[in-house]
Amino acid sequence: MIRIDRAELTRNEIIRVAANRFLNDGYTATTVASMEKALNMSTGNMTFYFPAKEHMLAELVDISGRYQHKLMEEEAKDSYSSVRLALLKY
């Protein structure tokens, strides 16, 4: 049986809404209250996951950085394989 981590699901949903709001409304114009309303979440519950809007942005930056790092690793691995194949032909 698959165990569902509800805390992780909630955290991911908050991040999804934050990313959407930051992109559409801008970081400065986005309020924690507007995200709480969109998520139908209390202030206390939101604060449990992210004490402030800055923490949400930091999480988004971290996610983006990890994604970019993974892409670069894959590209480097693919490039290495291409170079190796080219050398094997000689």
Residue pairs with C-beta under 8 A, 6 or more apart in sequence:
7 49
10 49
11 49
13 39
14 35
14 39
14 41
14 46
14 49
14 50
14 56
15 56
15 59
15 60
15 63
17 35
17 38
17 39
18 30
18 35
18 50
18 53
18 56
18 57
18 60
19 60
21 30
21 34
21 35
21 38
22 30
22 57
22 60
25 34
27 53
27 57
30 53
31 53
32 43
32 46
32 52
32 53
33 43
35 41
35 46
36 42
36 43
36 46
39 46
50 56
50 59
